[in-house]
Amino acid sequence: MQETIDRLREQPREHRTAIAASIAIAVVALLLVGWFFFFMHDLNKGNLEYARPPAPESEAESLPSSAPVYSADPVSTSTATTTIF
């Protein structure tokens, strides 16, 4: 193993970078294949459950308490006041 590393150190920088990138891509691909295998295995066994939060009954419940709640009725222009400075 040490001999292989020493031979790689003698190579040009571009060659070493290409080898390092290839190894990194291979490791990531192996991890993705393993994750996919175990995910599909659990999915087929029915071990995955999706916990959905209950749907809010009204729009006001879905907003944070600090958010303003606007009514659906438009404000009539007769109640609006205009201040001219």
N, C-alpha and C positions, 0 to 999 in steps of 0.2 A: 504494500500500500504506500509506504514512504517513497519507494522508487518511482511510482506513478506520479505522486505529487511533485517530486523533484523534476521529473521529465516535463510536467506541465509548467513548472516555474521557468523553464528554459524557453518556452514558446513565446511568441510575440503577444503583446497585450490584447490585441483584437481576438486572437485565438483563445486565450484564457477567458475573455469576456463571453465569447460564444459558447464555450463549454459550460461556464457558470450559468448562463441563461438557459441552456438546454436542460441542465440538471434541475434548476428551479421550476421550469415548466413541467418537467416530468413529475416532480414531487407534488405540485399543485394538481396535476391531472390525476395522479394516484389518489390523492385525498378526495377529490370530487367524485371519482368512481366509487370509492369506499363509502362516502356519505350517501350517494345515490342508491347504492345497493342496500344499505341499512334502512334508508328512508322508505324505499319501495317494499322492503321486507316487512317493516312495521305497518305500512299502509295496507298491504295485502292481508296481514293478520288482524287488522282492525284495531290496532293499539293506539292509533292517533285519534284524538278527540279534539274537536274544535270548540273552544269556549267562546261563544259570541255574547257580548253584553246585551242585555234586554234593550229593545228599541224604546226610545222615549215616547211618552204618550202625547206630548205637545212640544212645540218648538221651544218654549220657555224652559223646559226641563233639559234640553240638549245644550243650552248655552251655559257658560260659567256664570256664577252668581254676580260677578262684577260687570258682566256684559249688559249693555242697555237693551231693553226689549221695546221694539217699535210695534205699534198697532198696524193692522193692515188697512185701516181707514185713512184716506188722505186728509190732511189738515185743510180745512176750508180757508179761503183767503179772507173771509169776513172777520175771523177771530185773530188773524195775524196783525201785529202792530209794527209800524215802521218808525224808527227814530232817525231823524236827520240831524246831523251835527253841523 
